[in-house]
Amino acid sequence: MKHLPKINPFYWALVISANTMGETAGDLISQTFNLGYGGGTIALLFLLFVAIALSIYSKSQKPFLYWTVITLASTAGTTISDFISRTLGFGYILSTLLLLFLLSFTFYIWKWFSKVDPINEGLNKTTEFFYWICILSSSTLGTAFGDLLAHDTPLGFDFGTLFLLALLIIVAALDYFLNWSKTLIYWLAIILTHPIGATIGDYMTKPEGMNLGNSNASLILVVVFILVIAIRKFTLQKTKTI
């Protein structure tokens, strides 16, 4: 039985970093590399499911593989969302509602097939498969919802990010003060970190924000992701020596 990485502030920092990197990388692949949303989605889904298969059939939880799947899921979620909302013309509101239904349905199917709680009990092969499908679904939903806030409300990328961060703080407060189900809190936080990554990524790349472009923003976010990992390892080593 494998287990998720330790759920702590470093974990959430890495999740948000990976989701932000996934947003800019998805745009880089579909726009800058001219694969389009459809072509980018096909390429990324292939890589994602190869990584998921490797993760499921590995005998132990490998951090590099775990974060690779998280990043690929976020990147694929970006292109899938853009394909639905832009190429297919569903728009951000309808896309968000459709993807919310899809995520809810995925959770229902998961509950029907497996009663194992991945947060408290770990991951078997069946549970891990559904876990990654829910991560992909929540990533796709997050991109659509982030675009909805940025484009179809007065909030824009910057205030949209602040609004989502405020919601994430509320979820953390619910966990701290009310001691809600750890599984419920985990998935509420995961669902919120995806649109946070989407709005931060768009703010970095778009002319309305920092206007760094997809390539520069992706490079910066890779460096940030590596720095968070390095700080986490340094902190762990320092703790062990005390």
N, C-alpha and C positions, 0 to 999 in steps of 0.2 A: 504494500500500500504506500503510495507516494503522497507527499504533503506539499501544500503551497508554501512559497517563501514566507518568512516571518512577516506578519502584517504590522508594520510600524510606520512612522513618518517617512523613513527612507523608501519604504515600499511605495507609498503614495507619490513621493517625489519622482521615483522612477516611472511609475505609471503615467503621470502627467507629462513627464519628459518624452516618454515613448509615444504617447498619443499626439503630442504637439509635433514631434518628428514625423509621425505617420501622416499627419495632415499635410505638411510641406512636401514630404516625399511622394505622397499620392499625387499632388499637383505637379510635382517635378516630372513624374513618370508620364502622366496623362497629357500635360500641357507642354512642358519644356522639351521632353523627348518625343512629343507628337504621336504618342501611342493612342491618344483619345481615351475617353472614360471606359469604353467597351474593351479596347485592346489592353489597356492597363489593368482592368479588372481580371481579365482572363489570365494574364501573366502572373499577377499577384496571387490569385486564388490557387494557381498551380503550385507556386512556391509555398504558400501558406499550408496547403494540405499535405505537402511533402514534409514540412516542418512539424505539423500536427502528428503525422504518422510516426515520425522519429521520436517525438516526445511521448506518445502513448506507449510505444513498444520499448522505450528505454526502461531499464530495470530500476533506476533511481531518478529522482528529480535533479535535472542538470540546470543550474541557473542560467547559463548562456543560452541553452535551448529554450527555456521558459521565456526569457526576455526577447528572444528572436521571434517566437510565435506572437507575443504581445504586440511587438512592433509591426510585424507583417499583417496581423489582424487589423490594427489601426490604419495601416496604409491601404489595405484592401477595402476596409470600411469606407475610407474617404472616396475612392474611385467608384465603389458601388453606389454610395449615396448620390454622388454627382451624376452618375449614369441615370439613376431613377428620376432625380429631380430636374435635371437639365436635358439630357439626351432624350429621355422618354417624355419629358415635359410635364411631369406630375406636379412640379412646384414644391416649395419647402413645406408648406402646411400639410398637404396631402401625403407627401413622402414621410414626414414625421409621424403622422397618424398610422400610416401603413406599417412603418418599421416598428412602432410601438406595439401594434397588434402582433407582428411577427415575433418580437422578443417575448411577449407574454405567452404566445403559443409555444415557443421553444421551451420556456420554463415549465409549462404544463406538460408537454411531452416528456421532458426530463424527469419530472416528478412521477409521472406514470410508469416510466421505465426503471427508474432507480430511486431508492429511498435514502441513499447514502448522502450525507451532508459533507461537501468537500472542505468547508471551513473548519469543522470540528473533527471530522472522521477521516479525512484524506481522500485520495483519488484512486479508484480502480479504473480499468480501461473504459468501461461504459460511462462512468461519471466524468472522466477526463474529456472524452469526446464531446459530451453535452456542454461541459464547462467551456471548451474552446468555441463551440458554436454560439453559446451565449455571449462570449467575449466579442466575437465577430459581429453578432447582431447588435449588441449594445454600442459597439464602435460605429457601425453604420448609422444607427439611430442618433448617436451623439453628433456626427457630422451634419446630419440633416437638421437637428435641433439647433446646433450652433449657427448654421447658415440661416435658419429661420429667425433667430434672435438678431443676427447681424444685418440681415437684408430686409426682413419684413416687420421689424419693430424699430422704434426710434433709438434703441440702445446702441446699435452699431457693434463693432468688434471690441472696443475698449470697455464700454459700460456693460456689454453683454458678458464679458469675462468677469467683471466685478460682481455682476448679479449671480453668475454661476458659482463663483467662489463663496459668496454669501450663503448660497444654498448648501454648499459642501460643509461650511462651518456649522450650519444648523444641523446637518446630519451627524457631524462629529459631536455636537452638544447633546443630541438625542441619545447617542451611544454612551456618553459620559454620565449624564444626569439621570436618564431613565432606564439604562441597562436593557435596551431593546435586544432582539435576536441578533447575534453577531452575523448570521448569514444575511438577514434582511439589510442590516447596516452596510455590509460589504457590497452588496449588489446595488444599493442606492448610491453609494460612493463611486463605484465603478461606472455606473450609468452617467453620473455627473462629470467624472473626469474626462470622458470622451468629448463632450461639447466644449469643456474648458480648453482641451488641447486644440480643438478645431478653431475656436475663436482666437486663441493666442497665436496659432500658426498663421491664420489669415491676417491678423493684425501685423505680424512680422513681414509678410510677403506683399500685401496689397498696398496700392498708392494711398488709400485712406488711412493707413497705419505707418509702419516704419519703411515700407517700400524697399525691402531688402531683396526681393525676388526669391524664387523657389530654391535656386542653387545655394545662394549665400545663407539663407535662413536654415536650410537643411544641414549645411556644414556646421553652422553655429550650434544647432541643436544636437548634433552628434557629439560635439565637444562638451556641451552641457551634460549630456547623458553619461559620458565617460567620467566627467568630474564628479557627478553624484555617486557613481559606483566607487570611484577612488576614495571619496570622503567617507562613504559607508565602510569600506574595508579598513581605512585608517582608524575610524572610530571603534570598530570591532577589535582590532589589534590592540589599541590603547586600553580598551576595557579589560581585555584578557591579562594585560600586564599589571593591572592595578590589584 
